[in-house]
Amino acid sequence: MGEVIQMALSDHVSFDQIRAAHGLSADEVKALMRRELAPGSYRAWRRRVRRFSDRRASYK
């Protein structure tokens, strides 16, 4: 679990890379992050992922 969270928090690892390494879909990663992070931390992470994905076609 800890490795998946670290990968998800990294700006350099995509959801596709997490799926290849751990077999979790993007929705499963989001659910895991919602369970494991504090509510404010989860919201900040989702904002960051959305902001980066708007700028880059191949981001999370």
C-alpha positions in Angstrom: 0.0 0.0 0.0 2.7 2.5 0.9 4.5 2.1 -2.4 1.2 2.7 -4.3 0.6 5.8 -2.3 4.1 7.1 -2.9 3.8 6.4 -6.7 0.4 8.2 -6.8 1.8 11.2 -4.9 4.7 11.4 -7.4 4.2 13.9 -10.2 6.4 11.6 -12.4 4.3 8.4 -12.2 1.2 7.9 -14.3 -1.9 5.8 -13.4 -0.8 3.5 -16.3 2.5 2.9 -14.6 0.8 2.1 -11.3 -1.5 -0.3 -13.1 1.5 -2.1 -14.7 3.3 -2.4 -11.4 0.4 -3.2 -9.1 -2.6 -4.0 -11.2 -4.8 -1.2 -9.8 -7.0 0.9 -12.0 -7.1 4.7 -11.7 -10.4 4.5 -9.8 -9.0 1.9 -7.4 -6.0 4.2 -6.8 -8.3 7.2 -6.1 -10.3 5.1 -3.7 -7.2 3.9 -1.9 -5.9 7.5 -1.7 -9.3 8.7 -0.3 -9.1 6.0 2.4 -5.5 6.5 3.4 -5.0 10.3 3.2 -6.6 12.9 5.4 -9.5 14.6 3.6 -7.7 17.8 2.9 -4.6 16.0 1.6 -6.8 13.9 -0.7 -8.5 17.0 -2.1 -5.1 18.8 -2.6 -3.8 15.7 -4.4 -6.9 15.5 -6.7 -6.6 19.2 -7.5 -2.9 18.8 -8.4 -3.6 15.7 -10.6 -6.4 17.5 -12.4 -4.3 20.6 -12.9 -1.4 18.7 -14.3 -3.6 16.5 -16.5 -5.1 19.6 -18.1 -1.7 20.8 -19.1 -0.2 17.4 -20.2 -2.0 14.9 -22.4 0.0 12.0 -21.0 -0.3 12.7 -17.3 -2.4 10.7 -14.8 
